[in-house]
Structure formats: structure tokens, C-alpha cells
Amino acid sequence: IDAAALPAYKSRRTARINTECRARLLTRFGDPAEQVSRSIGVYGPAEKAALETGIAATIDASNTASDAVTAATTIEAVEAVAVTWPTI
């Protein structure tokens, strides 16, 4: 892959990171309606706290990896970006 393909490659890698981020949150906390219920305490205070910290940590991990993709100057550097997903 030549350097001219780098922007598109970065875009696809970032999209995959974002997709995985969403999938992890949906798997753990349910669909948006269920997440609202968790956020208002329907599932109890422990789940409300888990939602708040889990979403923040997962998005932080996604953002950190996406920033590394943006900063990468070669395809190899983009491929080397690893996301350190939190346990939620």
C-alpha cells in the first residue's frame, strides 16, 4: 500500500475501533433503552456506577487508539496500534 492510501487506511482502522467500542458497550450494558434504565438506577447503584465508569473507560480506550491512528505516519504504524480495552 502506498502513502497515498494512508488517509483511507486510517479512516477504516478508526471506523473498526469505533465499531468495536460500540459493540463492547452494547454487549455489557444493553441497548440504549436499557442503558437509560441503568443510568437512572433501575438496576441498582452498582450497575449505575458500572455504567458510568465503564462507558468512560471504554470511550477513553477508543479515543487513545484513534489518536494513535491519527498520529501514525505509515501503514505499518497504523497496523501496530493496539486498543487496550478495559474490563467492564
Secondary structure as GFF3:
##gff-version 3
##sequence-region A 1 88
A	DSSP	three_ten_helix	3	5	.	.	.	ID=ss1
A	DSSP	alpha_helix	6	29	.	.	.	ID=ss2
A	DSSP	alpha_helix	32	39	.	.	.	ID=ss3
A	DSSP	alpha_helix	45	71	.	.	.	ID=ss4
A	DSSP	alpha_helix	75	80	.	.	.	ID=ss5
###
